[in-house]
Amino acid sequence: MDKQGFDELKTTGKLPSPSGVALRIMELCRKDDVGVPELAKVVQADPALTGRLVKFANSAMAGPRRPVVAIADAIRVLGMNTVRQLALGFSVLGQHRAGACPAFDYNVFWSRSLASAIGANALCLRTRAAAADEAFTCGLLLRIGSLALASLYPEGYGDVLANNAGTPDRLLEYERKQLSTDHLEITAALLEEWMLPRVFVNAVYHHEAPQEAQYPDGSREAVLCNVMQLSASIGLFCTASDPERRQMLPDMVFGAARIGIDAEALSMLMDQVVIEWQEWGKILEVRTTEIAPFHTIAESARDTEMTDRTPTLTLVNGGAGAAPGTDAAGVVAATIASNAPDSLRVLVVDDDATILHIVSRLLQDQGHQVTTARDGQEALRVAMREHPQLIVCDWMMPEMDGVTLCRALRETQEGRHIYFLLLTGLEKEEHLVEAFDAGVDDFMSKPVSAKVLLARLRAGQRVIRLQQEAARDSQSLRRFATELAVANRRLRQAALTDPLTGLPNRRYAMERLEQEWSAATRNQRTFTVMMVDIDRFRSVNDTFGHDAGDQVLRQVAMALRKAARSEDVICRLGGEEFLVISPDTPLPAAIRLAERLRQAVCSAPSHPGASATPLSVSVGVAERAPTMLKPDDLMKAADEVLFHAQRLGGNRIQAAGQGVVRTAPVSSGAGTGAPGRI
């Protein structure tokens, strides 16, 4: 995804993002002089994150080490980079457990993501493809782009999921068609934004089709891509039904074999992953299920003589019945759909069991959904999990009193819109001022009067109803803004795309050339471009007509796109001329790439009359030199050597500053892909 497009999405404020504590940790870890005590102090501001990091440091996933108790020791054991990434992953999970897209099952999404994270960790421990603890974070965020699309376009993405119900392998196609982007693009953009290592970003981006990345077999990049693909299958396996698991087995065994893991080792690894998945599910409050041992499932699959080797992916995007959103508007909007007009989700908090029972029973008799807690700390955990609309809370309680609880809730996104009713025997003016300053909405004196309590609740209902109406209005505005954003993205995409070949057009080429020039200048990186021109194209138009010429342009565009690397940018400048931008590519490598492009065009299917006019291209290659002051200088150098190559007969490569690179004679080599001399 181009930077401008991603920046437009960021301005919506709806992309998944870590908490304030996690962001502070990420900022600290970028500094060279930060110490463990300073980082530990920041981590301790989030008790849940502290417990999870200590748990991870003591888990089998972090390797055999002595037990860790203090967070400072956990940071030393894991390392600051690992703490940064784990804080990011745990924070995003905690902040985005639910949302406004009814067709997206958030519970299944995070359950699957957790299984993928544990799977990626286990696979990297075995293959040594990368640091296992970093792989855990990448596995957890493997499909964060799907969550982002559900957050950005709740209704539009719901339509995508509905249309994709029977054809999960075409999800990317549906996403691009409807939203002008896809979950892999946004996932990669988010991981880059959060400064994860580039090797992981590439592996995640290509994990659904590792072969398309064209990494050399056995390379670290290729192994890591396959590890991420298998970890995604592990996540799907854990959240699938028994029949779906049996169908997935052959592909999982095959995927494991690609990274050197046999079926027996995979069986042992999967059983351990499932155990850790269930343990971590309890810690992170992520739903898990009981799964039979892997060998039992394999035996069951053999008994049923499974013949279909295509994995069933019905759980890729989840089903209906999402939980209420984690943001305030999402909570209220979900409440509108899931509750009767006069029914509230109420949390009652009191350390006196008698009062707790009386108030709870009274509210239940009025048709409200009641949850209880015995102290402030328990109430805080319940409130973060259940998202009540109204809290009835005693002031004086052990551990954490009611005013402290209210103050803590008001500091969270979820707690800002909860109506808070305080029960108190303290009626002095200074006490009431303290309570209202902490964020309390209303109070009533003890002993509790049923009539007064119900009257106070009716007042709270009116406030909540106004919040719901405001949420509906806000939702309508967001829907309009979303539709406008999608329309703008489509218009921008159309403005930057050549309609005939589907390649980026000249306008995009010039913008991208400026970007790459600035990046190369800033980072002192090498940078090459290629000008590609179809030989004797005018004769095709003159002899066979413009329809045949259009077909030739499409064939050449397709051949160039297939032969180029994933990091190369291919654009059509106009007519029969194409531009290839190759960042971080020195001239010798660019010449080899140019020869591959030339051969690909020569080997492409011939147009009508190919025997008379063979299909071939000439390529001019130029590398950014210190004497060049602007991108136009680089383009001019490539264009000049292209012109020289065409004067010599075409079907050849010419590099700026080097001699002509001549192919085999046109009469015998053109159209066959015969290599030139480089």
C-alpha positions, -999 to +999 in steps of 0.1 A: +000+000+000+014+034-009+021+058+019-005+083+009-033+057+009-023+044+043-021+079+057-057+084+045-068+053+064-049+064+095-068+097+096-101+079+101-088+069+136-104+034+132-073+013+124-063-012+151-038+005+174-020-004+207-027+012+240-010+042+255+013+021+277+023-001+247+030+030+226+052+044+254+071+010+256+076+011+218+090+046+220+114+038+249+127+006+232+138+027+202+162+047+224+197+035+228+202+047+264+170+033+280+175+009+309+156-020+323+144-001+354+129+027+333+112+002+310+099-019+339+084+012+355+064+019+323+053-018+319+041-019+356+015+008+347-005-019+330-010-048+355-025-071+328+005-066+305+029-071+334+013-105+342+013-116+306+050-107+300+060-126+332+039-155+321+055-155+287+090-154+302+082-185+323+064-203+295+078-231+273+076-208+243+104-187+257+126-217+262+139-235+294+149-208+319+148-204+356+115-191+370+109-153+367+089-133+393+097-096+388+089-077+356+125-064+355+138-100+354+113-108+326+126-079+305+162-091+310+152-126+300+132-117+270+151-087+258+138-052+251+130-059+214+109-089+224+091-069+251+083-042+226+068-066+202+049-086+228+035-054+243+023-044+209+006-078+202-010-081+237-022-045+236-038-047+202-056-079+213-068-062+245-080-031+227-098-047+198-117-077+211-150-066+195-163-041+170-191-029+148-190-054+119-218-079+126-205-104+100-171-106+115-167-130+144-142-113+167-140-142+192-130-167+164-106-141+150-086-137+182-088-174+191-074-183+156-048-155+159-036-168+193-033-204+179-013-190+149+010-171+173+018-202+194+022-222+162+046-197+147+066-197+179+069-235+180+078-237+143+106-211+146+119-229+177+122-260+156+134-245+123+155-216+136+141-195+108+138-165+131+136-155+167+107-175+182+094-148+205+093-123+175+074-150+155+048-152+183+039-115+177+038-119+139+016-149+143-007-130+166-010-101+140-009-124+110-044-113+098-047-079+116-056-065+082-090-083+083-097-068+117-087-034+102-111-038+073-139-048+097-132-016+117-128+007+087-158-005+067-181-025+090-210-026+065-189-029+033-167-056+047-199-074+059-210-075+023-175-088+012-178-116+038-213-125+027-203-126-010-173-147-001-192-172+020-188-201-005-155-191-021-129-183+006-100-186-018-113-155-036-114-133-005-086-110-017-104-105-050-136-095-033-118-072-009-100-053-037-131-051-058-153-037-031-128-017-009-099-010-033-075-027-009-071-061+008-062-075+042-027-084+032-019-049+021-032-034+053-015-060+075+019-053+059+013-015+062+004-018+099+034-040+107+057-015+090+040+013+110+047-006+142+084-011+131+084-049+130+115-063+111+112-062+073+118-099+069+087-106+090+066-080+071+075-097+038+068-132+052+034-121+065+025-104+032+034-134+011+023-162+035-010-170+017+010-177-015+047-181-007+055-193-042+045-160-057+073-143-036+099-161-058+123-164-029+151-189-036+144-224-022+159-229+012+165-192+018+156-177+051+128-157+035+113-187+018+114-208+050+098-180+070+071-175+044+063-212+047+064-211+085+038-183+085+016-202+060+017-233+083+011-212+114-020-197+097-032-233+090-026-242+127-048-212+137-075-224+113-072-260+125-077-250+161-109-231+154-124-254+128-149-282+133-139-319+134-148-326+097-129-294+086-098-305+106-098-339+089-099-322+055-070-299+064-046-327+075-030-335+041-022-299+033-008-294+068+015-324+065+026-312+031+033-277+045+053-291+074+074-312+050+084-281+031+102-268+062+117-301+072+091-314+097+078-349+092+043-361+101+053-376+135+071-344+145+041-324+133+018-345+155+039-339+186+042-302+178+004-298+173-005-315+205+019-291+224+005-261+205-031-270+215-021-274+252-004-240+252-033-224+232-058-235+259-035-222+287-030-189+270-067-186+262-074-186+299-047-159+306-058-137+277-095-144+281-097-158+245-121-186+238-106-220+230-120-255+226-111-290+234-094-308+205-086-345+202-049-355+199-035-350+164-029-387+157-065-395+167-078-370+141-054-384+115-067-420+123-103-407+120-095-391+087-080-424+074-110-443+086-134-421+067-112-424+035-109-387+030-104-378-006-110-341-008-076-324-001-089-288-003-090-272+032-124-259+042-120-223+052-154-214+065-139-199+096-115-176+079-136-145+085-160-158+112-198-157+114-226-136+128-230-126+164-201-103+172-197-090+207-201-053+215-174-030+203-145-019+224-149+018+215-177+038+232-197+043+200-193+006+192-205-005+226-236+017+224-244+007+188-241-030+196-264-024+226-291-010+204-292-042+184-288-067+213-310-053+240-347-044+245-353-006+249-358-007+287-333-035+295-298-025+308-266-044+314-259-035+350-229-043+372-237-042+410-206-038+433-207-042+470-187-060+497-219-066+517-234-098+505-269-089+517-270-056+499-255-072+468-283-098+468-311-074+474-300-048+448-293-076+422-327-093+427-345-059+425-328-051+392-334-086+378-371-083+386-372-052+365-358-071+335-322-059+336-292-081+330-272-081+362-236-090+369-221-087+404-186-081+420-175-080+456-148-053+454-134-027+431-106-047+416-129-075+406-154-050+393-128-034+371-120-068+355-157-076+350-164-041+335-136-045+309-150-079+299-187-074+301-191-037+291-220-028+314-241+002+306-247+012+342-228+005+374-243+006+409-214+007+433-208+011+471-182+037+481-165+021+510-150-013+500-117-031+506-089-033+480-104-006+458-132+017+468-160+029+446-146+064+438-112+049+429-130+024+406-149+052+389-117+072+384-100+041+369-129+035+345-130+071+333-094+067+322-103+039+298-120+042+264-146+016+275-154+032+308-160+068+298-196+062+288-207+039+316-234+055+338-220+054+374-244+054+404-226+055+438-242+042+470-228+060+501-234+068+537-211+098+533-231+129+526-207+157+535-202+183+509-164+176+504-172+139+499-198+146+472-174+170+455-147+143+455-171+117+440-184+140+412-148+151+404-139+114+400-166+110+373-196+097+393-229+105+375-253+102+405-254+090+441-279+078+466-277+074+504-278+042+523-299+024+534-311+016+499-347+025+491-361+004+462-383+033+449-354+058+450-330+033+433-355+025+405-361+063+400-323+068+398-321+040+372-348+056+351-328+088+351-298+068+340-318+051+313-327+085+298-290+094+296-281+061+281-309+064+256-295+098+245-261+082+241-277+055+219-293+082+197-261+100+195-243+068+185-269+062+158-263+096+144-225+091+146-228+057+130-247+073+100-220+099+097-193+073+098-211+052+072-213+082+049-176+090+055-167+054+049-186+053+016-169+086+006-135+072+015-140+041-006-152+062-035-122+085-032-098+055-031-114+040-062-111+074-080-075+077-069-068+041-080-085+048-114-065+080-118-032+061-113-040+030-133-037+024-170-071+010-181-057-011-210-030-031-192-040-027-155-005-014-147+002+019-129+001+048-154+025+076-161+012+098-133+018+071-107+052+064-122+063+100-118+051+101-082+067+068-073+100+078-090+101+110-068+095+089-037+122+063-045+146+091-055+141+108-021+144+075-002+176+066-021+191+101-015+182+101+022+195+066+029+224+065+004+208+035-014+214+023-049+185+028-074+180+018-110+153+023-136+146+006-170+129+020-200+112-008-220+099-003-255+082-028-278+101-033-310+083-026-343+050-019-325+038+006-351+039-021-378+015-042-357-010-014-356-006-006-393-008-042-404-033-058-380-052-029-366-054-013-331-073-042-316-042-064-323-020-036-309-040-035-277-036-073-274+001-070-278+003-043-251-017-065-227+005-095-234+037-076-228+024-061-196+015-095-183+049-109-192+067-081-175+046-083-144+051-121-141+089-119-146+096-090-123+103-093-086+079-084-059+098-052-051+099-039-087+074-013-099+062-017-135+043+012-151+031+020-186+042+055-196+022+056-228+021+041-262+044+011-263+067+024-236+070+009-201+091+020-170+105-004-144+116+011-111+140-012-091+149+001-056+180-012-039+192-028-071+228-022-084+234-021-121+247-057-126+216-071-109+194-047-129+209-059-162+202-095-152+166-085-144+163-067-177+174-099-196+148-119-177+122-094-187+133-095-223+132-133-224+097-133-208+084-110-236+100-131-263+085-163-248+050-147-244+021-160-267+025-144-301+000-119-316-015-124-351+012-124-378+040-132-354+060-149-381+062-116-399+067-094-369+082-113-339+073-099-304+104-085-287+115-055-266+145-033-262+155-022-227+175+008-215+190+005-180+204+034-159+216+035-123+214+066-101+247+083-102+261+111-079+262+135-108+224+132-113+205+160-096+169+150-101+148+120-112+145+134-148+183+129-152+179+092-144+149+088-168+169+107-195+199+084-191+177+053-195+159+068-225+191+076-243+205+041-241+171+027-250+171+048-282+207+035-289+195-001-285+166+004-309+189+020-335+210-012-334+180-033-344+161-038-311+156-070-290+186-061-269+196-044-236+217-013-233+230-001-200+241+035-194+279+038-192+284+003-207+286-011-242+256-024-261+243-058-249+233-075-281+210-105-283+211-133-309+202-121-344+165-111-348+159-137-375+169-166-353+166-155-317+137-131-315+105-146-301+124-176-287+136-160-255+173-167-266+196-151-240+218-122-249+254-117-239+257-097-207 
